[in-house]
């Protein structure tokens, strides 16, 4: 079943409160996805330092050794900040180069996200416990998307939880199921060199958008193309460094509701996730139309 939520803060003065506003939204979706949860939070969009968020199941894992090993590989200083069983790895010339060095040297470390603004944290357990584990309520930023998972097509695992990231500062959460993801995964891997870490169809959707963006498409154009190339039923919430987007498939059988004020725009699988937002009483509330791209952002 799964639950998805997204929040984009149009008013910069609210950005220190992003986590405090977002955490209750995700918690409200617990009964739609009680086995795992995740959040993608966008920090300072002007930040220049590349960073990769990684995961290892052992909270006593020796991250210091990883930092020194990566520094030797990328030829630059690398710092690591542990966050529960995740860590923020920063340094080097680009986040993608840092990610590739991690893939090559530390295959038991899983990459959660790459970019300069994006950080993804996800794990198994009830959403409220995952949120507390990573202290999401205290996070600031411009926007966030999140997911509560009820696994139906793959094992319950940290790697299989949403959100998924496959390129610089792009993430996706998904409620639904794709029917052509296996063929698309093979094509993206063979012809576009995209590396996959799970069997989840949502990771394929994220990779598809990464490829389209790398070809010069805007986020809106990439999502319009997805309506042609992705077969199945879905509601997507997508984040990029510059904004936030929502798309439902042409049938739109998966629930979604949106609300907007002068200060923010939000979406969720159910209205109760939006009910606690400030100013919701005066918000414009609507159900997003099928096969229609909705976007907000700085660009």
N, C-alpha and C positions, 0 to 999 in steps of 0.2 A: 504494500500500500504506500508507505513512505510519506513524509511531509517535507515541504520545502518552504523556505522563507527568504526574503531579501529586503534590504533597507538601504536606501541611498539618501544621504543627508545633503539637501540643497543649501541649507543654512550652515556656513562654516562654524558658527559659534556653538553648534551642537556636537561637533566632531569629538570633543573629549568624552562625550557621553555615549558614543556609538555602542560600546559593549554593554553598558547598562540598559540601553534601549533594546538591544538585539537579543540578549540572553533570554528574557521572558518570552519573546516571540518564539524562539526555538523550543523552549521548554513546553509551550502550549501544544506542540506537535508530537509530544512523547508517545501518545497512544497510537499514532500513525507509524511510528518507527522506534520501538523500544530496544533494539539490539545494538545500535551504534549511532554515532552522530558526528557531525563535523561542521566547522566554520571556516570560511575564507574571509579574511579581513584585509582591507586595503588601508595601509598606513599613509604616510606623507607621499603624495604623488610626485613631489619634486625631489625625493631622495635619490641620490646618485649611486649609492653603493649597492652592488649586486648582492643578492642573498638567496640562499636555498634553505628551505625548511625540510628537515629529514627526520626519520623515525627509526628507532631500534627498540625492540621489546624489553631489553635489559636496561633499567633505569640507572644501573651502575656502569654502563658502557663507558669505555675510555675515550671520551671525545677529544681529550688533549692530544692523544696520539694521532687521531684523525686530522686534527688541525695542522700539526706539523707535517704529516704526510701529504696533505693537500697543498700546503704552501710550497713544498718542493716540486710538486707537479705543475702548479700554475705559475710559479715564479714570482709570487707576491705573498704578502702577509695574509693569513687567514685567521679569523677569530670564530669561536664557537660559543654560543650561549645556550646551555641546556634549559629546556622547558618541559618538565616531567619526562616522559619517554620520547619527546621530540627535542630538536635542537635547531637553532638558527645559525647557519654557516654563512659568513659574509667575507668578502674580499675578492681579489682577482679582477680581471678586466671585464668579465661578463658573467651573468648568472648561468647562462647555458654552458660556458666553458667549465665553470665550477661544478655544475651538474654532471657533465660528461666525465670529469675527473673522479667524482664520487662513484658513478656507475662502474668505471674501469677498476678502481682501486679497492672499493668497499662494497662488494655485491650483496652483503647481508644488511646494508643500510638502505632503507627505502626513501626515495625522494617524494616529498609531499607537494612542494611547490617551488617555482623559480621565478625570479623577477626582481624588481626594486621596491615595489609597494606591497605586493601580495605576500600574505602569510597564511598557510593552511594548517589547521590543527584538527585531527580527527582520531577517534578511538572507539573501541567496543564499550558497551555499557549504556545505562540510561542517559538520555541527553543532559539531565541536570548534573550528573556525575562527571560527564565529559566536560561540560562547561566549567565546573568547579576545578577540575584537574588542570585546566589551562588558564584559569583565572580570566575568563573571557569578559566577565562583568566589568573589569577594570581597564579594558582596552579602548583606545581611541582610534579614530580613523574616519574616512569619508564614506565608506560603504562596506557592506558585508552581505554574503549569501550563506545559507546553511541548510542542513539536511538531517532528517532523522530517518533511519533506515529500518525497514522490515525486509530482511533478505528473503528473496524468493527464487533467485536464479544462480546464486553462488554462496559460498561459505561466509559465515560471519567472521570478519577479520578487520583489523585496522586498515590494511591496504585496500580492502574492498568497500570501505565506507566512503561516502561523498564528503566534500567536493573533490573533483578531479581537475588536475592542471597538467597540460602537456606542452606549454610554451610560455614565453615571457608574460607574466602578469595576467594570464587568462585562466578563468576557472568556470566550472559548470556543475550545477546540480540538476537532477533529473527525477521526475516522477513518471513512471511508465515503462515501456519496453520497446526496444528496436528489434526488427525481424531480420535486417540485412547487415548486422554489425560484424559478423564473422568475415564475410567477403570484403567489407570495407576495411576492417582491421588489417587483413592480409595485403590489400592494395596500398594502404597508407604506410605500412611497414616496409613493403618491398620497393615501392616506387618513390616514396617520399622520405624514407629513412626515419620515420617516427617510431620511437621505442615505447612499448607498452609494458606495464608492470602488473596488470591484472587481467582477468577475463571479463570484467564488467563492461556491459554495453555502453554505459555512461562515459567511460574513459574513451571509447571510440568516438562518441559525439564530441567530446572536448577536443580530441585530436583532429577531427574533421574541421572544426572551427579554427584551430591553430593553423592548419594547412591553408584554408581559405584566406585568412588574414595575412599569412606569409606571402600569398600571391598578390597582395595589394588590395583585397576587398576591405570595405568598411565592415564594422560589426553588423550593421543592418543588412548589407549585401550578403555577408556570410550566412546569416540566418535565413534570408530569402532563398538562398541556394539550398540550405538544409531542408526546406520544405519539399524540394524536388528529389534530393539525394538520400534522405533518411526515411526509411520505411518503418512505420510502427505508430505507436501512440505515445505522446509525451507532453509534458510541460517542462520547459527549460527555464532556469534562472541563470543568467550568465554575468560574470563580472570581468571587467578589464581595468587597466590602470586608470582609464579616463571615464568609466561609466558602468552602466548596469542595463541589462536587457531581459525581456521576458518573451517567450514564444510558446504557443500551444499548436499542436498538430491540427490538420484540417477537420478532424472529427471532434477534437477537444473533449474527450471523455474523462480526462483527469481534472479534478477540481482545481480552481484557482480564483483568487479574488485580489483586487488591487485597490489602493487608497492613496490619495495625494493631497498635500497641503502646500502652502508656500515654503514650508521648511523641509519637507521630506516627501519621498515616494516609497511605498512599500508594497510587497506582495506576499501572499501565503497560500497554502492549500486550503485553509479555512479562515473565516473572518476573526474567530476568537484569538488568533495569533496577532491580529492588528489592534484589538480592542483596547489595549493598554497604552498605545502610543499617544504622546501629547497632541492635543488638538484633533483627535479622531472624530469628535462630535461634529466638527465643521468640515471634515474632509470630503472630497469627491470620492465616492466608492463605486466600483464597477467590476463586472466580470470581463476579463480580457477575451476578445473575440478569437475564434479559430483562425489559424493561418495568418495571423497579424503580428508584425514585429513591433514591440514597444521598447523604446530606448530613452535613456536619460544620461546626461554626463556633461563634462566640461567641453568636449569637442562638439 
